[in-house]
Amino acid sequence: MSVNRFGEETRSAPGAGAFRSIGGWVEQPVDLQPTLEGDISADVIVIGAGFAGLSTALELRSLGADVVVLEREFAGFGASGRNAGYLAGSMGVEFEFFLKRVGLEQARKIVAFYDEGVAYVERRLRELAIDCDYNPSGIIRAAVHPSQAHKLRKGMELGLELGSVTRYLDEGEMRARGIPPAFLFGCTQHGGTLDPGKYVMGLRRAALRAGVRLYEKTALLSCSEGATATCWTERGAARAPFVVFATNAYTPQLGLLRDKVVPLRVSAIETEPLSAAQLESLGWPGREGIVTPHWTMESHRLTARDTLLITTKQLGYAYGSRTPNEPDEAAYQALAQALNDRFPTLSGLSVRACWSGYISLAYDALPVVGETGPRRNILYTAGCSGHGVGTQSLVGHLLAERIGGIEHPLLAALRHKTPTTLPEPLQWCAIKAALGGANGLDRHLNRKVRDAAHD
Ligand SMILES: Cc1cc2nc3c(=O)[nH]c(=O)nc-3n(C[C@H](O)[C@H](O)[C@H](O)COP(=O)(O)OP(=O)(O)OC[C@H]3O[C@@H](n4cnc5c(N)ncnc54)[C@H](O)[C@@H]3O)c2cc1C
């Protein structure tokens, strides 16, 4: 233990050896698909092979389309292979960011979109026979201090008004469920937790099986519009009447949505597996995924490999919307502190892996899904922020139908005017100030929790 500059007792930061540049769930596939060489054509070209790109490709294949996917690294390299694995519906979505902007009626439809994301993934796991350790335990948004009651209740009320399904859990019910005692009271939402690496690799396998032509280690360099769009790569070109950008947080670097979405770095730490005695002492038999109502949430879950995974807590932004694939020691330190604070009985448990990845966020926190170009044949999906396990999977279905000529009502519900982002350096200043303010408020609350524990 040591004391940091805020006077907090901390675990030592996870060692440099714990950093994993591709996240903690996936490895580069042994059957890496070829790099694109030469000229090819297809009905649709999808850029990016995460949940969004692979879902779109699979749905298009089932409509009979010839689909090419271009992936800069390997399928699952982005946020889809690095996330916390919460398959979560609408509760916990930042309703207040968009309610006034879109009005009650559209907000209800957007909430239905988030909830449908859960049902969609559950159905696809069955249909595609993907085993990814899905535990449909539900997710609990749980307070760690009594002063979070107001925020939690307000979120619940707004959620219920918009059609979310949720229920309050008082302290008695939390203890009866065996939820660790740091989490005082909360509210439920449907969904559960899964292994995102197994999920995305399951989608990859299904896509290959279905005849999707996947090119890995193939970065899109530029795309020219027209009735037939051309996607240029280092050693080849792919042409098609439709292109789908499923590059999420990396999209602004490609010259698209630069003024609509902001990449934010999200970090995670994973402990060594808990011993049988540690698991026993923890209780938590349902292994519900837990998120907190901090200004920047903490999320805590047990994995199927009996490790504890702690994510978020501290977000990062790199000037100019860059996405460097590098460690964020300050975030890992903050997450280690959260591990210490919420699970004091596990103080000897070491961190075996830490990693970071990028989500994309619009200023109104809503998905950014639509089309562009003179022919409206360049489609995109981004901005599902921290809810992409469900939503970015479902978007694949909506985009495939749109290409097939059908506007799904949920796609129609997502259409709205996304606010324009600030130019640099204003954006950097504004985001740093907002994230710093949120961290300050959360630190103050965490100090109160620690003080109460020592009284
Ligand atoms: C640490 C962390 C925790 C999270 N936890 C959760 C959670 O618990 N629940 C939840 O719902 N969401 C969570 N999220 C968010 C969720 O992971 C994302 O919203 C989702 O994975 C986005 O999927 P995607 O397919 O749109 O993008 P990505 O998975 O990022 O895929 C984009 C792909 O595009 C590729 N690419 C980029 N540039 C190019 C190029 N030039 N040419 C070709 N390919 C390119 C990338 O390599 C990448 O594979 C978390 C995210 C992070 C980082």
The ligand as a Gaussian input file, in Angstrom:
#p B3LYP/6-31G(d) Opt

LIG

0 1
 C      -12.816000      -0.914000     -21.801000
 C      -14.185000      -0.871000     -22.446000
 C      -15.283000      -1.353000     -21.744000
 C      -16.558000      -1.345000     -22.343000
 N      -17.570000      -1.968000     -21.705000
 C      -18.768000      -2.123000     -22.344000
 C      -19.783000      -2.922000     -21.761000
 O      -19.598000      -3.536000     -20.721000
 N      -20.981000      -2.998000     -22.405000
 C      -21.209000      -2.357000     -23.603000
 O      -22.307000      -2.455000     -24.140000
 N      -20.233000      -1.647000     -24.203000
 C      -19.021000      -1.531000     -23.612000
 N      -18.015000      -0.862000     -24.230000
 C      -18.283000      -0.282000     -25.572000
 C      -18.326000      -1.354000     -26.661000
 O      -17.219000      -2.205000     -26.539000
 C      -18.337000      -0.672000     -28.030000
 O      -19.420000       0.234000     -28.095000
 C      -18.464000      -1.683000     -29.176000
 O      -17.562000      -2.745000     -29.036000
 C      -18.241000      -0.980000     -30.494000
 O      -18.259000      -1.949000     -31.516000
 P      -17.918000      -1.517000     -33.004000
 O      -17.968000      -2.705000     -33.844000
 O      -18.763000      -0.362000     -33.377000
 O      -16.420000      -0.909000     -32.918000
 P      -15.016000      -1.620000     -32.669000
 O      -15.146000      -2.868000     -31.917000
 O      -14.104000      -0.579000     -32.116000
 O      -14.557000      -2.027000     -34.133000
 C      -14.028000      -1.101000     -35.053000
 C      -13.021000      -1.873000     -35.911000
 O      -12.588000      -1.014000     -36.984000
 C      -11.249000      -1.355000     -37.261000
 N      -10.636000      -0.248000     -38.026000
 C      -10.270000       0.962000     -37.577000
 N       -9.738000       1.684000     -38.568000
 C       -9.778000       0.904000     -39.679000
 C       -9.360000       1.099000     -41.022000
 N       -8.778000       2.242000     -41.440000
 N       -9.542000       0.094000     -41.909000
 C      -10.111000      -1.088000     -41.521000
 N      -10.513000      -1.313000     -40.253000
 C      -10.348000      -0.329000     -39.344000
 C      -10.638000      -1.554000     -35.879000
 O       -9.435000      -2.276000     -35.924000
 C      -11.766000      -2.286000     -35.154000
 O      -11.612000      -3.686000     -35.214000
 C      -16.736000      -0.802000     -23.657000
 C      -15.631000      -0.302000     -24.356000
 C      -14.355000      -0.343000     -23.760000
 C      -13.185000       0.175000     -24.548000

